[in-house]
């Protein structure tokens, strides 16, 4: 079987697939149109997020048997159409779930203890102890929306912090020893810290808007290490100004390019809401790197190798 690799990944992926008898070609620079012109030669492709694998691409891939995405989600692939063509889809949420859980927890602790602000003030020659008095996670209720690989890994990290962990998921019976599954109304009632761990779907795009935010009974902290389009930035900024949201840790942004490699899809002026977000002292931002650790790079690649070998060897 011939595999075309469209994005660079950990070298173990190429090495192990070659050792397993697969023929591997690499093309990290050709345009989507150029790839479509030759994709019929291949039985499989390995991608991250370089370009969308849409119906047009799949129609050209007449011999394609599988797509391996070295990442957690599959939103850059036309899943429904691929399934009608009997193409197997492999992704690797198991590979970076630990990294995402650690990153989400780190954001909470940094926000609660004002670490970014304190660091900056000292660099400016200030020693402001009272202004940087923090709060403790102990005794809080952490609500998780989406209790799959990422949500579970995050809940596991909260062990030992003496917090109540509750989760909401569209599936039934997802709770385990780390979190109690609740109805959405109970999540709105109890949550002090909300962490988002959902994929990008038609139901989750724009999910965190003013209407949703106002349903929470208490002011809360928001953590998003999932997908940027789940949060309406303008509505988040309004809630931050009103104190309905006490602070936010965002690894992802609404304005990201679909490849996740750049912030903007064009050279248009920065949106007003993003400017205001950047000026907020109670917001921590990172460039979509929650699952982007040295260890997860290897784990993601190994997960894809193992799934391909299990299916075809």
PyMOL commands that set and color helices and strands:
alter all, ss='L'
color gray80, all
select helices_A, chain A and resi 11-19+32-41+55-60+79-84+93-112+115-123+130-132+149-157+184-190+210-213+228-230+233-242+272-278+294-312
alter helices_A, ss='H'
color red, helices_A
select strands_A, chain A and resi 2-5+23-26+44-47+66-69+88-90+141-145+164-168+180-181+193-196+220-224+245-250+283-285
alter strands_A, ss='S'
color yellow, strands_A
deselect
rebuild
show_as cartoon
